[in-house]
Amino acid sequence: MKQNIHPDYHTIKVVMTDGSEYSTRSTWGKEGDTLNLDIDPRTHPAWTGGQQTLLDRGGRVSKFKNKFANLGI
């Protein structure tokens, strides 16, 4: 087998949109980093059946709606 071709897996903390958190192993970031999710399975309509709305962190959703507001008129 080739040496040194595998990614470096380490433990990170993932924080969901509701504030709950868990630890997992990942190649993202460095050991002990925190990944804050903007959209997760608890809030995304694809997993919730479209019953909940997206959280608009940083104005991304409103920016998208403004950009494409006149499309299809």
PyRosetta script that sets phi, psi and omega in degrees:
from pyrosetta import init, pose_from_sequence

init()
pose = pose_from_sequence("MKQNIHPDYHTIKVVMTDGSEYSTRSTWGKEGDTLNLDIDPRTHPAWTGGQQTLLDRGGRVSKFKNKFANLGI")
pose.set_psi(1, 149.5)
pose.set_omega(1, 176.9)
pose.set_phi(2, -73.1)
pose.set_psi(2, 142.6)
pose.set_omega(2, 178.3)
pose.set_phi(3, -90.3)
pose.set_psi(3, 151.3)
pose.set_omega(3, 173.2)
pose.set_phi(4, 59.0)
pose.set_psi(4, 35.2)
pose.set_omega(4, 176.9)
pose.set_phi(5, -109.1)
pose.set_psi(5, -8.8)
pose.set_omega(5, -177.8)
pose.set_phi(6, -86.2)
pose.set_psi(6, 143.7)
pose.set_omega(6, 179.3)
pose.set_phi(7, -67.0)
pose.set_psi(7, 157.0)
pose.set_omega(7, 179.5)
pose.set_phi(8, -85.4)
pose.set_psi(8, 104.3)
pose.set_omega(8, 176.5)
pose.set_phi(9, -88.7)
pose.set_psi(9, 136.8)
pose.set_omega(9, 179.5)
pose.set_phi(10, -148.1)
pose.set_psi(10, 171.0)
pose.set_omega(10, -177.1)
pose.set_phi(11, -89.1)
pose.set_psi(11, 131.3)
pose.set_omega(11, 174.7)
pose.set_phi(12, -129.1)
pose.set_psi(12, 166.1)
pose.set_omega(12, 176.5)
pose.set_phi(13, -108.3)
pose.set_psi(13, 130.6)
pose.set_omega(13, 177.9)
pose.set_phi(14, -108.5)
pose.set_psi(14, 127.4)
pose.set_omega(14, 179.2)
pose.set_phi(15, -110.5)
pose.set_psi(15, 120.1)
pose.set_omega(15, -179.4)
pose.set_phi(16, -76.9)
pose.set_psi(16, 172.4)
pose.set_omega(16, -177.4)
pose.set_phi(17, -67.4)
pose.set_psi(17, -24.6)
pose.set_omega(17, 179.4)
pose.set_phi(18, -88.7)
pose.set_psi(18, 3.2)
pose.set_omega(18, 177.9)
pose.set_phi(19, 96.3)
pose.set_psi(19, -13.1)
pose.set_omega(19, 177.3)
pose.set_phi(20, -69.6)
pose.set_psi(20, 154.4)
pose.set_omega(20, -176.6)
pose.set_phi(21, -142.1)
pose.set_psi(21, 158.5)
pose.set_omega(21, 176.5)
pose.set_phi(22, -152.1)
pose.set_psi(22, 161.3)
pose.set_omega(22, 178.3)
pose.set_phi(23, -103.6)
pose.set_psi(23, 143.3)
pose.set_omega(23, 178.2)
pose.set_phi(24, -150.7)
pose.set_psi(24, 168.1)
pose.set_omega(24, 175.9)
pose.set_phi(25, -98.4)
pose.set_psi(25, 139.7)
pose.set_omega(25, -175.1)
pose.set_phi(26, -156.1)
pose.set_psi(26, 166.3)
pose.set_omega(26, 172.3)
pose.set_phi(27, -95.6)
pose.set_psi(27, -5.9)
pose.set_omega(27, -179.0)
pose.set_phi(28, -73.1)
pose.set_psi(28, 137.3)
pose.set_omega(28, 173.6)
pose.set_phi(29, 64.7)
pose.set_psi(29, -152.0)
pose.set_omega(29, 179.9)
pose.set_phi(30, -119.4)
pose.set_psi(30, 169.1)
pose.set_omega(30, 178.1)
pose.set_phi(31, -53.5)
pose.set_psi(31, 125.0)
pose.set_omega(31, 176.1)
pose.set_phi(32, 87.2)
pose.set_psi(32, -1.5)
pose.set_omega(32, 178.5)
pose.set_phi(33, -66.8)
pose.set_psi(33, 161.3)
pose.set_omega(33, 178.7)
pose.set_phi(34, -115.5)
pose.set_psi(34, 127.6)
pose.set_omega(34, 177.6)
pose.set_phi(35, -104.6)
pose.set_psi(35, 113.6)
pose.set_omega(35, 178.8)
pose.set_phi(36, -96.1)
pose.set_psi(36, 118.5)
pose.set_omega(36, -177.5)
pose.set_phi(37, -85.0)
pose.set_psi(37, 137.2)
pose.set_omega(37, 173.5)
pose.set_phi(38, -86.9)
pose.set_psi(38, -36.3)
pose.set_omega(38, 178.6)
pose.set_phi(39, -133.4)
pose.set_psi(39, 132.2)
pose.set_omega(39, 179.3)
pose.set_phi(40, -138.2)
pose.set_psi(40, 174.2)
pose.set_omega(40, -177.4)
pose.set_phi(41, -59.7)
pose.set_psi(41, -18.8)
pose.set_omega(41, 179.8)
pose.set_phi(42, -81.4)
pose.set_psi(42, -18.5)
pose.set_omega(42, -177.0)
pose.set_phi(43, -119.9)
pose.set_psi(43, -16.0)
pose.set_omega(43, -175.9)
pose.set_phi(44, -79.1)
pose.set_psi(44, 131.8)
pose.set_omega(44, -177.3)
pose.set_phi(45, -59.4)
pose.set_psi(45, -25.4)
pose.set_omega(45, 179.4)
pose.set_phi(46, -63.6)
pose.set_psi(46, -30.2)
pose.set_omega(46, -179.9)
pose.set_phi(47, -100.5)
pose.set_psi(47, -21.7)
pose.set_omega(47, -176.4)
pose.set_phi(48, -97.3)
pose.set_psi(48, -2.6)
pose.set_omega(48, -179.4)
pose.set_phi(49, 81.1)
pose.set_psi(49, 15.5)
pose.set_omega(49, 177.3)
pose.set_phi(50, 79.8)
pose.set_psi(50, 10.4)
pose.set_omega(50, -177.4)
pose.set_phi(51, -80.1)
pose.set_psi(51, -26.3)
pose.set_omega(51, -178.4)
pose.set_phi(52, -106.3)
pose.set_psi(52, 161.8)
pose.set_omega(52, 177.8)
pose.set_phi(53, -101.5)
pose.set_psi(53, 158.3)
pose.set_omega(53, 178.7)
pose.set_phi(54, -73.8)
pose.set_psi(54, 143.3)
pose.set_omega(54, 172.6)
pose.set_phi(55, -77.1)
pose.set_psi(55, 134.7)
pose.set_omega(55, -177.7)
pose.set_phi(56, -99.1)
pose.set_psi(56, 85.5)
pose.set_omega(56, 178.0)
pose.set_phi(57, -89.6)
pose.set_psi(57, 124.4)
pose.set_omega(57, 177.2)
pose.set_phi(58, 75.0)
pose.set_psi(58, 12.4)
pose.set_omega(58, 177.2)
pose.set_phi(59, 73.0)
pose.set_psi(59, 18.7)
pose.set_omega(59, -176.5)
pose.set_phi(60, -66.7)
pose.set_psi(60, -43.2)
pose.set_omega(60, -178.5)
pose.set_phi(61, -67.8)
pose.set_psi(61, -45.0)
pose.set_omega(61, -179.8)
pose.set_phi(62, -66.5)
pose.set_psi(62, -35.0)
pose.set_omega(62, 177.3)
pose.set_phi(63, -63.6)
pose.set_psi(63, -43.0)
pose.set_omega(63, 178.1)
pose.set_phi(64, -62.8)
pose.set_psi(64, -45.8)
pose.set_omega(64, -179.4)
pose.set_phi(65, -63.0)
pose.set_psi(65, -40.5)
pose.set_omega(65, 178.4)
pose.set_phi(66, -66.1)
pose.set_psi(66, -39.6)
pose.set_omega(66, -177.6)
pose.set_phi(67, -65.3)
pose.set_psi(67, -38.9)
pose.set_omega(67, -175.0)
pose.set_phi(68, -110.4)
pose.set_psi(68, 22.9)
pose.set_omega(68, -177.2)
pose.set_phi(69, -64.3)
pose.set_psi(69, -36.7)
pose.set_omega(69, -175.4)
pose.set_phi(70, -95.0)
pose.set_psi(70, 5.7)
pose.set_omega(70, -179.9)
pose.set_phi(71, -72.9)
pose.set_psi(71, 128.3)
pose.set_omega(71, 178.3)
pose.set_phi(72, 91.5)
pose.set_psi(72, 6.0)
pose.set_omega(72, 178.2)
pose.set_phi(73, -87.6)
pose.dump_pdb("model.pdb")
